[in-house]
Each structure stands twice: as C-alpha cells, then as structure tokens.
Amino acid sequence: MKKLRVGILFGGRSGEHEISLLSAASVFNAIDKSKYEVVPIGITKEGRWVTAADAEQLLAGESARPTQQHLRAGDPEATASAAVLATGEAVVVPPEPQQHGTALAPFQTEASSLTRRAADRAINVDVIFPVLHGTFGEDGTIQGLLELADIPYVGAGVLGSAAGMDKDVMKSLFRAAGLAIVKHVTFLRAEWQDQPKKVQKLVESKLKYPVFVKPANLGSSVGISKAHNRKELGPAIEEAAKFDRKIVVEQGVGGKKNKAREIECAVLGNDRPQASVPGEIVPGAEFYDYTAKYLDEGSQLIIPAKLTKPEIKTVQQLAIGAFKAVDCSGLARVDFLMDPKTRKIYLNEINTMPGFTSISMYPKLWAATGLAYPELIEKLIQLGLERHEDKKKNQYSR
C-alpha cells in the first residue's frame, strides 16, 4: 500500500520560530513511518524555503549554511532540492521576502520545458502539516498559499487562522457569540505614539489595575506584560508595540490580591468538534509568559484540572463555542481565566496552532482524554484530508 506523503512545514519568520522547531521535531519523531512518508520543509527566519538536508539542519536548530542554495521567487532552477510544492499540475513557487521590492513570478511561463523541469523537481505531497506558530504561519497567510495550490493541510483555514490570531477580532467574535470574556480596550500603535496621555486615560477609564498589555497578533506570550499601575503601563505598551500595530489591554482577573487560575482545554474536529478534559497551569512566574513556558522550570501542568463537574462542562462548552465562533477546524487550544474567589470562568483566547511538542499542553490534554500523541497526529491528518474533500463539493462557477 502506497504511503501518504506528509509535508511537515516548520520554522518561519515569527518570534515563535524556535517553538516551531521543537513542535516539528516532536511530530517527526512520533508520526507513524509505516503509514506516512515524511517530507521536511523548513522556512528560515529570513523567509527562505529549504528542503531535504537543509530542512533537517534547520530542524536541528543549526544555522543555515551560507553557501546553501534556496528557491527564490520565480527561480525554480536555484536549488538542487527545490521547495516547490506541487499537486497534480499546479505548481507553487513560495515567494521569498525581498529587501528591495517584491516580485511575483507566474506559476507557468511560455517556456513549457522550464515548467516541466520545475514540476520534475517539485515535492509532490498529499497533505501539509504546517507546524508553524505565530505571524506568517498561524495567521492565515500560509493557509492562503496552500489554498491557492489546492493542497490539503492540517488545521484551521484562512478565516479561522486570521481571526484566531487577532485578539481584537477574536474577542469581537466571542462577544457576538455570547461567550463570557474579560473587559478590554484596543488601540493602534500610531494612537499611542501621537497621543499617549489620551490612550492612558482610555485604559484607566475602562479598566482597573492590574492589566495585561498584549500585541494583538502574536502567540507564546511574546510581547505580553502585566502592568500593576500607571508607571508600568507605558513601558508595557512600548513592549507590545514592538510586535504589532494593534495593542490589546485586558482587565486582570482576580484583582490586585488574587491571581487568576489559568485553565486550558483542547478541541479536535471539523464540523463536529470535541473537547478534551480541561487542564490547569500553575505558572512559576507571576503569569505564564514566554520565559515561564519555555525557559524556566517551576511551572506545573495539572491534568485534569481540579474543577467541579459543572465547571468542567462549562469549560468544554465554551471551548467548542470559541472554536465555532472563529470558524476553526482541525485543532485548537482554548484558554480560560478563572476568578479564584468567585470561580467565574472567562474565555481568554484561542490558539489555532498551539505548541505541539509531546509535552505541550494540547497533546497532553488529549492523552489524558484517551488519545495518544501518535494517534492524535494521525487524526489531525485525516481531518485535514476530510476538510479538503468537503471543500471539493463547493461550486465556484455557474
């Protein structure tokens, strides 16, 4: 029986590049090699697409060789192992970010022999598993490229990915769906730079300290700070503004005396999603920031979370509601904040491509629910193929 060819796409230009490498390495190690032929496809921090030995070198966390060849937009002859993706006769040349202007080359030229040579070199894959986190990977951009190429892929589509990445849009959709969220305000970097006092007044008129200041579009808690007072608000906004033009400030749950409990729930499926048992994170730091997640020890993952049966049911229902609200598919981790005093549960955010190492919260939640890591990978691939088949039912012309 012919093995299914799975392209594992990893790396990328975001601040979560290193996390992507960890996630992808875990997938490579755990995927069933008797069922799947795995094709590594890496994207460097500079945006270069690399394959074969170069991709494996990138996966190992090694710097790309200065002499390595890579595929440039419109130049399929530039590399011996070109990262050209092909399905049938459709060929996609991944564009590389240009320092001086940008050029989009046609997928086909009058020189049919060149097109044939590109197709000969192409990596023919049956499905792509994009283990990409953050900007340029979890925000709908790579999903749009794969949609244009008509290649099946794991995870949310363009809309779900984009909405799930933008915390402001996400919260608007949650509110429209009647889901409980924390108070927040949103403003632009330009507004802060032009009128900082006005922005400060806006925040303090709507929210009470402490507050969490976040870039609207990023993950892994990059750029997030907790401001306990006015003195800390400005530096927190400056930090978030490094990463996005839009900044979200959220009310801290629990007030000044109590820290919110951080509850997470994993969702799996397409049109009929299911929720895992909830888990709880007890951060070693004041909150579960990037350092607490990936660098320092001391944070605890409690699975299942110590909740009552009605609270578990509430979390699971809210998780599925959040998944549907942003039109997600495949997988998502949904994060909650629980007031330790009132025990009220607030929906915080959804992550459409959460950390995916074997010890990350998403796989661990499903393992505790009864679905082991290798089986979870297989299920996600099946869901990606099913979604692609379902999309084929759409009619695009009269």
Backbone hydrogen bonds, N-H to C=O, Kabsch-Sander energy under -0.5 kcal/mol:
donor,donor_aa,acceptor,acceptor_aa,energy
4,L,35,K,-1.8
6,V,4,L,-0.7
6,V,37,E,-2.7
7,G,5,R,-0.6
7,G,127,V,-2.7
8,I,6,V,-0.7
8,I,39,V,-2.3
9,L,7,G,-0.8
9,L,129,F,-2.0
10,F,8,I,-0.5
10,F,41,I,-2.0
11,G,131,V,-0.5
12,G,10,F,-0.6
12,G,43,I,-2.8
17,H,14,S,-1.3
20,S,16,E,-2.1
21,L,17,H,-1.7
22,L,18,E,-1.7
23,S,19,I,-2.5
24,A,20,S,-2.9
25,A,21,L,-2.2
26,S,22,L,-1.7
27,V,23,S,-2.0
28,F,24,A,-2.8
29,N,25,A,-2.0
30,A,26,S,-1.9
31,I,27,V,-2.4
33,K,31,I,-0.9
35,K,32,D,-1.2
36,Y,32,D,-2.1
37,E,4,L,-2.6
38,V,36,Y,-0.6
39,V,6,V,-2.9
41,I,8,I,-2.6
42,G,50,V,-2.7
43,I,10,F,-1.9
44,T,48,R,-2.8
47,G,44,T,-1.6
50,V,42,G,-2.9
52,A,40,P,-0.8
54,D,51,T,-1.3
55,A,51,T,-0.8
56,E,52,A,-2.2
57,Q,53,A,-2.2
58,L,54,D,-2.1
59,L,55,A,-2.5
60,A,56,E,-1.6
61,G,58,L,-1.7
62,E,57,Q,-2.2
68,Q,65,R,-1.4
71,L,49,W,-1.0
72,R,70,H,-0.5
72,R,75,D,-0.7
75,D,72,R,-2.5
78,A,75,D,-2.0
82,A,79,T,-0.6
84,V,82,A,-1.5
85,L,83,A,-0.5
85,L,92,V,-1.4
86,A,123,I,-1.5
87,T,90,A,-1.8
90,A,87,T,-1.9
91,V,89,E,-0.5
92,V,85,L,-2.3
105,A,103,A,-0.6
112,S,110,E,-1.9
114,L,111,A,-1.0
115,T,111,A,-1.6
116,R,112,S,-2.4
117,R,113,S,-2.4
118,A,114,L,-2.4
119,A,115,T,-2.4
120,D,116,R,-2.5
121,R,117,R,-1.7
122,A,118,A,-0.9
123,I,84,V,-3.1
124,N,122,A,-0.9
125,V,86,A,-0.9
125,V,123,I,-0.9
126,D,5,R,-2.2
127,V,5,R,-1.5
128,I,152,P,-2.4
129,F,7,G,-3.4
131,V,9,L,-2.0
131,V,129,F,-1.3
132,L,130,P,-1.6
137,G,134,G,-1.5
138,E,134,G,-3.2
144,G,140,G,-1.9
145,L,141,T,-1.6
146,L,142,I,-2.1
147,E,143,Q,-2.3
148,L,144,G,-2.3
149,A,145,L,-1.6
150,D,146,L,-0.6
150,D,147,E,-1.0
151,I,146,L,-2.3
154,V,128,I,-2.3
161,S,157,G,-2.3
162,A,158,V,-2.5
163,A,159,L,-2.9
164,G,160,G,-2.1
165,M,161,S,-1.3
166,D,162,A,-1.8
167,K,165,M,-0.9
167,K,216,A,-2.5
170,M,166,D,-3.1
171,K,167,K,-1.8
172,S,168,D,-1.7
173,L,169,V,-2.1
174,F,170,M,-2.4
175,R,171,K,-2.6
176,A,172,S,-2.2
177,A,173,L,-1.5
178,G,175,R,-1.6
179,L,174,F,-2.5
182,V,347,L,-0.6
185,V,249,V,-2.3
187,F,247,I,-2.1
189,R,245,R,-3.6
192,W,188,L,-1.8
193,Q,189,R,-2.5
194,D,190,A,-2.2
195,Q,191,E,-2.8
199,V,195,Q,-1.9
200,Q,196,P,-2.5
201,K,197,K,-2.4
202,L,198,K,-2.1
203,V,199,V,-2.5
204,E,200,Q,-2.4
205,S,201,K,-1.7
206,K,202,L,-1.3
207,L,203,V,-2.6
211,V,227,A,-2.5
212,F,250,E,-2.3
213,V,211,V,-0.5
213,V,225,S,-2.8
214,K,212,F,-0.5
214,K,248,V,-3.0
216,A,246,K,-2.9
218,L,165,M,-0.6
218,L,216,A,-0.6
222,V,219,G,-2.0
224,I,221,S,-1.4
225,S,213,V,-2.0
227,A,211,V,-3.0
227,A,225,S,-0.6
228,H,226,K,-0.6
232,E,229,N,-0.6
233,L,229,N,-1.0
234,G,230,R,-1.0
236,A,232,E,-1.6
237,I,233,L,-2.4
238,E,234,G,-2.4
239,E,235,P,-2.1
240,A,236,A,-2.2
241,A,237,I,-2.6
242,K,238,E,-0.6
242,K,239,E,-1.0
243,F,240,A,-1.6
244,D,240,A,-0.9
247,I,187,F,-3.0
248,V,214,K,-2.8
249,V,185,V,-2.8
250,E,212,F,-2.8
251,Q,183,K,-2.8
252,G,208,K,-0.6
252,G,210,P,-2.0
255,G,252,G,-1.0
258,N,254,G,-1.3
260,A,253,V,-0.6
261,R,338,M,-2.7
262,E,281,I,-0.8
263,I,261,R,-0.8
263,I,336,F,-1.6
264,E,279,G,-2.7
265,C,334,V,-2.3
267,V,332,A,-3.0
268,L,274,Q,-2.4
269,G,330,G,-2.4
274,Q,268,L,-2.7
276,S,266,A,-2.8
277,V,365,L,-0.6
279,G,264,E,-2.9
280,E,302,I,-2.5
281,I,262,E,-2.7
282,V,280,E,-0.5
282,V,300,Q,-2.8
289,D,287,F,-2.2
290,Y,221,S,-0.6
293,K,289,D,-2.2
294,Y,290,Y,-2.5
295,L,291,T,-2.1
296,D,291,T,-2.7
300,Q,282,V,-2.4
302,I,280,E,-3.5
302,I,300,Q,-0.6
303,I,301,L,-0.7
305,A,278,P,-2.3
307,L,305,A,-1.8
312,I,308,T,-2.5
313,K,309,K,-2.3
314,T,310,P,-2.1
315,V,311,E,-2.5
316,Q,312,I,-2.4
317,Q,313,K,-2.4
318,L,314,T,-2.6
319,A,315,V,-2.4
320,I,316,Q,-2.1
321,G,317,Q,-2.3
322,A,318,L,-2.6
323,F,319,A,-2.1
324,K,320,I,-2.2
325,A,321,G,-2.2
326,V,322,A,-1.5
327,D,324,K,-1.4
328,C,323,F,-2.8
330,G,269,G,-1.8
331,L,329,S,-1.7
332,A,267,V,-1.6
333,R,351,N,-2.2
334,V,265,C,-3.2
335,D,349,E,-3.1
336,F,263,I,-3.5
337,L,346,Y,-2.5
338,M,261,R,-2.4
339,D,344,K,-2.4
343,R,339,D,-2.5
346,Y,337,L,-3.2
347,L,180,A,-3.3
348,N,335,D,-2.7
349,E,335,D,-1.2
351,N,333,R,-2.7
352,T,350,I,-0.5
360,S,357,T,-1.8
364,K,360,S,-2.0
365,L,361,M,-2.7
366,W,362,Y,-1.7
367,A,363,P,-2.4
368,A,364,K,-2.1
369,T,365,L,-0.9
370,G,366,W,-0.9
370,G,367,A,-0.6
371,L,366,W,-3.3
372,A,370,G,-0.6
376,L,372,A,-2.4
377,I,373,Y,-2.1
378,E,374,P,-2.0
379,K,375,E,-2.5
380,L,376,L,-2.2
381,I,377,I,-2.0
382,Q,378,E,-2.2
383,L,379,K,-2.4
384,G,380,L,-2.1
385,L,381,I,-2.1
386,E,382,Q,-2.6
387,R,383,L,-2.3
388,H,384,G,-1.7
389,E,385,L,-2.3
390,D,386,E,-2.5
391,K,387,R,-1.9
392,K,388,H,-1.1
393,K,390,D,-1.4
394,N,391,K,-1.8
